[in-house]
Amino acid sequence: MENELETYTVEADNLKIQVKIAQYSGKLPFYELVVPSISPAMQALLDDIRHSLITDVHISASEILDPTAVTMLKNKFSIRSNEIIRAKFPHVDPATRNFLVGMLLHEMMGLGKVEFLLNDGSLEEVVINSAMEPVRVYHKKYGWLITNVTLSNESQIQNYANIIARRVGRQITTLNPLLDAHLVTGDRANAVLYPIATKGNTITIRKFVRDPWTVTDFIANKTSSSDIFALIWLAIQYEMNMLISGGTASGKTSFLNVCMPFIPPNHRLISIEDTRELQLPEYLYWCPLTTREPNPEGKGEITMLDLLVNSLRMRPDRIILGEMRTKEAAEVLFEAMHTGHSVYATVHADSIDETIQRLVHPPLSISPNLLNAVNLNVVMFRDRRQGIRRTFQVGEFLTSDEGDTMKAKANILYRWKAGADTLVKHNESFRLFEELARNTGMSHSEIMKDIQQKEKILNWMVKNNLRGIERVGKIMHQYYIDPKPLLDMVSKNSSPDKLLK
């Protein structure tokens, strides 16, 4: 018995198909691409057109090696294949012709039916394990799903790995059977060839988020609250340093991305990541940097430490580090904090206490007295049973002399109360408001008034469903350029349409 859970449309290269997610009795949910079947005669026609295209369309060596030329090549093939189909079958309707052209493009320039999976915004991961198994996907709503997409043989998977490698100017061969590449689209692809992957050739593609979360989403879905974001907004506005902690897949990077639009537009921002995940609004003065793997000869590697050291020579006001992993990078990052740069980074730790322990012990081994440079620590948490992510703790580090040694401890300002699913106040701040007052000249009452004003703006944005990176960016930009029109709209609870034009 079939229970249809969801149906929606996916488009790739102007070709639209339906996706059906269903659950059959006694089985896990199943992901089905509803692709029109192609008869043997039609397949023979496509093969004939493919041979004609190979003969007719001339591609230079520079176009083959240029990873950014994919769109241009697709246009060439699309125009010529349309001409061939019109000449051979003048009575074919436009819908059928578009379908044939799309299938040709996928087979010749792409990854076949896998292209539809890569264009499904609901998927986070696409995994080809071998030709003996169907392709699996990780769906944002349903988790891991088996699909009805299969590959005919191992050679086809290796061909797909070669296509991915060429797009980024790399090679994957029997002698070099590992590939880790960032595609032009931002997706990250990893391939391992047989016999290193003993089941068969395998490809894993982690998709770049096309529609990232925003502060409005996080408040609306209770990942965090408007008063917490108002506090973070004020801290970021006045160049406080912040670490975001959490376990694997707890939402650290997403939370970091959500907070970055709070940065004023006249500040130079440099981000350093292994994989490009941050997506920031256009108004920010932003220079994104990513690391690079060494080539097959072991040359050309660019590490996070290389980029971090180099970023200090780029006159940054703000530095974002995707993840703090090594002692050398941590030392440079804390040195940047102490030399007046505003720094944001993520750390693997499940609480503020654990964050301190992770920082002061190997492999990071930061001296406890340096932790004073961190003004705020946010801890993210993932409830795997309910499938929710929450801000678990918000707090600060306190350091004190204990004999000949310096000790650091946590002061939790807010904590998540699981039973009520809310963030509640836990302790008063010993450092944050004092440092804000010292840096801004504001009194405590002025700081609290500013936080309340920001909280009202955030609640107004939620009420008006003001989401999307650029839409949120426009509101933040307006706040820093001229806040009066924005504050008038918030006080009158009027529509944001005028600001968004």
Buried (B, 14 or more C-beta within 10 A) or exposed (E): EEEEEBEEEBEBBEBEBEBBBBBEEEEEBBBBBEBEEBEEEBEEBBEEBBEBBEEEBEEEEEEEEBBEBBEEBBEBBBEBBBEBBEEEEEEBEEEEBBBBBBBBBBBBBBBBBBBBBBBBEBBBBBBBBBBEBBBBBBBEEBEEBBBBBEBEEBEBBBBBBBBBBBBBEBEBEEEBBEBBBBBEBBBBBBBBBBEEBEEBBBBBBBBBBEEBBBBBBBBBEBBBBBBBBBBBBBBBBBBBBBBBBBBEEBBBBBBBBBBBBBBBBEBBBBBBBBBBBBBBBEBBBBEBBBBEBEEEEEEEEBBBBBBBBEBBEEEBBBBBBBBBBBBBBBBBBBBBBEEEBBBBBBBBBBBBBBBBBBBBEEEBEBEBEBBBBBBBBBBBBBBEEEEBBBBBBBBBBBBEEEEEEBBBEBBBBBBBEEEEEEBEEBEEBEBBBEBBBEEBEBEEEEBEEBBEBBBBBBBBBBEBEBBBBEBBBBBBBBBBEEEEEBBEBBEEEEEBEEBBE
